[in-house]
Amino acid sequence: MEKLTGHRIDIEVLLLVVVGAIGTAVFFFPMDSTTLAMVYIWSMLPVGLLLLSTLDNILLVSRATLIFAVGAYPLGVKLYDPNMYFSVYEFRTQSLEIATIMYGAVLVGVAGAIAGWRLGERACMRSQAQRPSVSPSIEYLRTMFYLGAAAAVIAGLMIVSTSSGTIFDAAYGTGTEGVPILGSTSAIGGVAFSVMFYCSLHLRQRNYYLIIAAVGLFLLVWCQLLRGLRQDAICAVFSCIIIYMTVVLKDVSVKARYALYLVPVWALMELWGLMRSGLSMYLAGEIDAAAMFSMGLGNAAAMNNVVYSGTLGPITTTFANTIFLLQERSLEFLYGGSYVDYILRTPPQFMYPDRPEDYAAIFEKFGLSAGGGFFELSEAYLNFGFAGLFFVPLVISLMISLFHGKVKAYSGLFSVFMLASVLCVWIRGTWYQTFAFYKSMVSAVILFVILHGLACALLWWRKSMTPIRSVPSRRRGR
């Protein structure tokens, strides 16, 4: 078995080198369209094999696929027809040249992401051999369950209190999503809900499952899904699924039958995304179904030469715009500047109004349009150039892998908070901006300190209020 595992590792390392080398060649060396098309097609073989090697961990294959799609999709569109566009935003940056650079970049990024994850797994294996697992007391888990429920409900109330209503009443984007005083409120609610779920797996009583169902309906359905926050709801559920697979099944590998669940869920979420903008007008009889879906499609409904790809299209634009601005020398490399700004962007805006602005807004300053967000590799490339394309995904994957390994090894409830903080912004952190990962993690640390402190105080108070029974001493006869 060890010999087979060793061969598997050797093959995966070889595939990482091959994919990284292809990405480097595509990134640096210009090719004519025919050669590029051949490289694109044939590169799918090592990339496909590499992704297959990650099927032992659904998180890893998901992360690698999300990164790969942002470069593979644009180049595929441009090779199919150079006159077609992969996004409704900013046609000037959607050239074949930029799409080629994007593809080379994601190949390097995928190699870095997988390498970082495997390094994290090896580090966890070494630490597990040295440290025993931690089993919290039932009283502590029960207390944290109820505190987590309270935190999830409070987060939901914060969303609802600033929302203009559900998407049955108003179009998404007109205030239905709410503007809570804390920007990470939805993530905090998802983390609290995930912690509830984790605790219930150890408590194993029906009444806890009923409470989870009630809180889930309130937070995920009423406060998030019905207000257009589909990613927040689906990622919170995704977090609970990963925790269940890790703690109960002890198997996070991808099974073929999962497609029976994932494909319909993905289709429903895309359908919900199309409907959320015009559903209120359709229900009021102001527009028909065709017009409702046209509102969801936006400009793509009126443009024959644009390929609609849901959320993916706008995210690819942020990467294309970044490469374009660097090529035009409108931007200079930041050498880590945007990541340092995370510290200044940590306090909520009401506490620090002059904090550095979101880099997703940088394109408007140069007259470029974008659909929001700032793709992980966009920020990595803007800061560290080509090297950042490999090392930034490596570091992020290493961190997530360590969190997952700690939960797998029962290393305390803090690791559950940290893993859930990443999973609850899984898509937003990878596609929209890395800052989402950071802000969610900081929020989870603060939430843990508060809930853990309250739990310890409540347990101490309960213990101090419990009368101590004196046990009569017995003399032993000689």
N, C-alpha and C positions, 0 to 999 in steps of 0.2 A: 504493500500500500504506500509506504514512504517513497519507494522508487517511482511509482506512478505519479505521486504528487510532485516529486522533483522534476520529472519529465514535463508535467503540465506547467510548472512554473517556468521552466526553460523555454517552452513554446510561447508562453504569454510574453516573456521578456523579449523574445525574438520578434513577435508581432508588434510590440511596442516600439522597437527600434525601426522596423520596416515602416510602420504608419508614420512615425515621427520623421523619418527620412523623406518619405513621399511628401509630407506636409511642408518640409523645409524646401524641397525642390520646387514645389508648386508656388510657394510663397516668394522665392527669390528669383527664379529663372523664368523669363517670359517664354510662352509657347504659342504656336499658332493654334487656331481653333480645332483643327483635326487632331493634332497631338494631344491637346488638352482634353478633348472628348475621350480619347483612348485612355489617358491617364485616369480620368474621372471614373470611367467604367471599370477598369481593371483594379483601381484602388479600393473598390467596393469589396473585393475578395478579402484582403487582409483586414480591412475595417470590420467586415461582417464576422470574420473568424475571431477578431479581438472582442467584439461585442458578445459573441457566443461564449467566450471564455469568462465573461463576467456574469453569466446567468446564475451563478451560485449566490449572488446577492442582488436582490431587486433594487436596492438603493443605488448600487454602483452602475448597473446597466441603465437605470433611469437617468442618472446624472450624465453619464457618457452620451446617451442618446439625445438628451436635451441640448447638450453642447454641439454635437455633431450636426443636428438638424439645422442650426442657424447658418452653417456654411454650405452644407450639401444641398439644401433646398434652393437657395439663390443661384448657385452655379448650374444646377440642373435646369432651372427655368431659362437661363441665358443661353445655355448650350442648345436647348430645344428650339428656341427662337430668340435671337438677339434683340428683337424689337418688342419682346414681352417684358413685363415688369413683375417683380416678386412682392411688391408692396404698393399700396396706394399713396404712400408718402415719398416725396422727394425723388423724382425720376432722374435728376441730374447725377445722383451718386450711384445709380443702379447700372453701371457699365459692366461689361464682361471682364474688364481688367480688375475692377474692385471685387466682383464676385469671385474671381480666381484667387485673389489674396485672402478673401474670407474663407474659402475652402481650405487653403493651405494652413491658415491660422487655426481652424477648428480641428484639423488632424493633429496638429501639435498640442492643442488644448486637451483633446481626448486622451492622448498619450500621457500627458501630465496628470490629468484627473485620475486615470486608472493607476498609474505608478504611485501617486500619493495615497490612494485608498489601500493598496497592498502594503505599503510601508506602515500605515496605521494598523492594519490587521496583525502584522508581525510584531509591532510594539505591544499590542494588547495581549498577544499570546505570551510574550515574555513576562509581562506584569502579572498575568493570571497565575503563572507558575510560582510567583513570589508572594502574592497576597491572597488571603482567603476571601471568599465571597461574603458580603454583608447582608444580613437578613433583618430588616427593621421589625420592631414589635408590632403586633396586631393593633394595639391601642394607638400607636403612632400613625399607622396606615389609616385607621378609621378616622382619626382626627384630621389627617391631611386630606382624606376624601371629602369630608364636609367643608373644610376650608377651601379646597379646590372648587367645589360646587358653588360656594358663595362668590369666589373670585370670577368664575365663569359667568354667573348671573349678573354680577356688577358690570363686567365688560360688555355684556349684551345690552344692559340698560344704558350704558354710556353711548353705545351706537344708536340705539333707538331714540334717546333724548335729543340727539342732534340731527336726526334724519327727517326728511320732508315727507316720508311715507314709504310704502312699499311700491314695487314696480307695477302693481295693479292701479296705483293712484297717480303716479308720475313717471316720466322717462328716467332711465338710469343715467346718471351724470348730472342730474339737476338737483342733487341733494339727498337722494334716496340712500346713498351709501353712508351718510352721516359724516360729521367732521368732529370726532371726539377730541378732547383736550390733549389726549395722548395719541400720537400717530400710530403707535403699535398696539392699540386697544384690541383689534381683531386677533392679532397674534397672541396677546396675553390671554384672551379668552380661549383660544385653541390650546395653548399650553396648559392652562388650568383644567380644561376638559380632558386632555390627554393624561394628566396626572391622576384625575379622578378614575379614569379607565384603568390605569396601571394599578392603582390601589385596589380596585374592585376585583382584579384578577387574583389577588392574594386573599381578599376577604371572602370571596366565593359565597355570597348570600344573595337571594333573589331581590330583596328590597333595595340593594345597592344598584342592581341592574335597572330597576324601575326608576330610580332617581337619575341615573345616567340617561335613560330614554327621555325623561321629562326635561332635563337640562339641555340635552341635544336638540330636542324639538324647539326649545326656546332660543338657544344661541345660534345653532347652525341653520335652522330653517327660518324662524321668524326674524331674527336679528341680522342674519347674513344673506342666506340664499334669496329670500323674498325682497331683499333690498339691493340685489344685483351683485353681492359680494360672493360670487360663485367660487373663486379660487380659495378664499378664506375657509369656506365651508368644506370644500372637497379636500383641502390639505389637512384640515383638522381630522377628518375621517381617515385620510391616508396615514396620519401620525398614529392613530389608534390601531390601524391594521398592522403597521410595522411593529408596534409594541407587542401586539398579540402574537405575531409570527415569531418575534424574538424571544419572548418570555414563555409562552405556552407551547407553541409548535417547535421552537428551537430550530427553525428552518426558514431562512429568508430567501431561498432559491426561487427562481421563476419556474412555474409550471405551465404547461400548454393550456390547461383548463382556465387559467387566469384570463385568457383572451375573451372567454365567454362573459366575463364581468367587466373587463376594462373597456372593450370596444363599445358596448352599449352606454356605459357611463360617460365615456369621452364624447360620444355622439349626442347624448342628452345635454351635456355641459355646453357643447358648441351650439346646440339648438337654443338653449336657455340664453346664451350670449347674444344670439341673433334676435331673440324675442324681447329681451329686457328693455330695449330702447323704445319700442313702439307698442308694447303690450297694453299699456294704459289707454292709448288712443284707439286701439283695436277693440278693447272691451267697451269703450264709450261709443263705438259705432262711427268714429270719425274717419277711420281708414279700413281697408280690407286686409286680408292676410298677406297678399303679395306686397302691399305697401309696407306692412309691418316688417317683413323680412328684408325688404329693400333698405329700410332704415338701419337694420342691423348690419347689413353689408356695407353701408356708407357709400363712399365713392366707387368702390369695387362694383357696385350694381350698375353704374353708368359707364364704366370703362371696359371695353372689350379686350384690351391688351394687358389687363392686370389679372394675375392669378390670385384668387382669394385663398388665404390660408389661415384664417382666424387670427389668433394671437401671434402666431409666428411671424407674419409679414411685418408688422410694426417693429418687432424686436430686431429683425434683420436690418431694418433701416438705421437703427442706432449704430450698428457696427459699420455699415457702409458709410454713414456720415462721418464717423470718427476717422476711418481710413482716408476718406476724401479730404478732410480738413488737415490731416497730417501731411498728405501728399502736397496740398496747396500751401503748406507752411503757415496756415492760419492758426494752427496750434503747435505748441512745442511740448516735448515730453515732460511729464510732471515729476518723474523720478520718486514716486511714492507720495506726492503731495495730496492727492485726493483721498488716500487711505489715512493720512495723518489728520485730514479734515474730519474724519469720522468722530474723533474725540470732541471737536468743537461742535459737531452736529448732534451729539448725544443728548443734551438737554432739550426738552420740548420747546417749541417756538415761543410759547407764552413766557417762558423763563429766560430765553436768550433770543430775542427777535433778530439780532444782527449776526446770527450764526451763518456759516458758509452755505450758499444755496445748493440745491440738488443739481448734480452734474447732468441730469436728464434735461435741464433747461438750457444747457449750453448751446444747443444747435440754433435756437431762435436768435441768438446774438449774431449769428453769421448768416441769417436769412434762410436757414434750412428747416424744413418741416420734419416732424417725427411723431410717432404715436405714443410717446412716453417711454420711460425706462432708460436704462443704460446697461446693456448686456455685459456680463462678466468679463468676456474677452475684450470688449471695447475699453473698459476701464483698465484692464491689465496691459493692453497694448499702449494706451495713452500714457501710462505711467512708466513702463519698463521696456517698451518696444517689443521686439521679437522674443527676448528672454522671458518677458512677463507672460506670454502666451502659454508657456510650459510651466513655469514655477508658481504662478498665482493659482491655477486650478489644482496643482499638486498640493499646495499648502491647505487650500479649502477642503479638498478631499481627505487629506490626512486628518484634519480636525474633525470632520464628520465621522470618519471611520473610527476615531478614538472614542467619540461619544457613543457610537453604536456598540463598540466592543465593551465599553464600561457597563452599559445596560445589559448586555448579553452575559456579563460576568457577575451580575448582581452587586455592583460597586456602590450602592447607595442611591437614594432618591434624587440627589442633585444631578446625577448623570441622566436621569429620566427628564428632568427639566431642560437640560441642555440639548438632548436629542430632540425632544418635542419642539424646542424653539427653532430648530433648523427645519424640521419636517413641516411645521405649520406655515412656513413661507417657502416651501420647497421649490415651487415654480417661480415665484417672485424673486427669490434670492439668486437663482441661476440665470433667469432670462431678463428680469427687469433691472436689478442692481444688487451688487454684493452687500451694499449698506443694509439691505433688508435682513440679511443673515445677522449682521453685526447688531443692529438695533433690537432684533428679536432676542438675541442671546443676552444682551445687556438687560432687557426687560425681564427675561426669565431668571437671571441671577437676582435681581431686585425682588421679584415675586417669590423666589425660593427663600430669601432672607426673611421676608415678611411672614410667609406662611409657616416656615420652619420655626421662627421665633414664637409665633402665636401658638403653634402646636406644642412646643416645649413648655411654654408658660401655662397652657391649659392642662397639660399632663401633670406638671408640678403642682398646680392648684388642686387638681383632683386628688392627687396623692396626699397632699397636706390636709385635705378635708376628710380623708378616710381615717376613721379611728383605728388606732393601733391596738390590737388585741394582745393582752399579756398572756404569756404561756407559763403556767405554774412550773416551777422547777421540780425535778424529781431527784431524790437522793438515792444513789445507788448503794445497795447493801453490800456489806463486806462479806 
